[in-house]
Amino acid sequence: MELPTVPDGSTIIVKAFKDQGFPKKGSIVVYNDGFGTTLKLFDYEKANGDEEHARFGKVPVLKSINPEFPDVEPLEGRRIDAVFVEVL
């Protein structure tokens, strides 16, 4: 799957995502960590032995589409605000 290119300063269209559980695997999401927002790719990875796991032994993970930023696991107090639609 080829990820969209989103140059710095781009105007993007997103769809609000609130209280809907988790987005579809492979979605680009607007992730808010309480300090700012970034675009991440929503995916699942195999759960480690000590992790609470989602269905089928997997945990949600947000993969960075910019290699300068780390991947993250959605945590309490942080949220997915929107789902990416397109770059204008």
N, C-alpha and C positions, 0 to 999 in steps of 0.2 A: 504494500500500500504506500503510495507516494503522499507525503505530507505537504500541505499547502505552504507556499513561501509567504511569510508575513514580514516585510521589511520594517525596521524601526520607523515610527511615525505614521504607519499606515492607518487608514480608517477601515474598521471592520464592522460587519453586521453580526450581532449575536442574538440569540433567543433566550429570554429569561428562564432560569431553571431553579425552581424553589420547591422544596418539600416533595420531591419526586423520586426519592431513593437514589439510585445511581443511573447515570446516562448510559447509552448504548456503548459497548466496547468499540474502541476505535474513534470515538468522538473527540474532537478538540474542544476543550472546556476552558472557561475563565475561572481560575482558581484564586481564591482570596485567602491569604494566610494570616490576616489581621494586620499586616504591615503594608500590603500592596497586592496587586493582582498580576498574574502571569498566565500565558496560554500553556496548557499541558495536554498531552494525549492520554485519554482515559483507557486503561487496560487492566488486566488481571495477571497476577503472578502466583506461582505455587506458594502456599503458606509454609512458613517455617514451623517447627514443632511447638514453639511457645506463642505463636500468633493466633489470635482468634480469627477463624477463617470464614469466608463467605461460602456460598454454595460451591459444592464440588471441591473443597479444600483449597480454594484460591482466595487471595486478598486483593482489594482494589489498589492500584498504583497509578500515579500520575507521572507520565514520562515527559521529560522536557523536549520541546521541539527545537530549542536553542541549546547547543552543546555547552554553552557557558553557564547554564543553570542546572542544578541537580534534579534528579527524579525525587518525588516525594510520595509518602503514603498519606491519604486523607486522614486528618486527626481531629479530635474533639476541638471545637472552637474555631475551626477553619472550614471553609465551605466552597462548593462549586456554585458560582453565581449565575453562569450562563453557558450556553453551548454555541460554539462558533458556527456561523453560517457561510460567510464569504468575505473576501478582501475587496474593497472598492478600488 
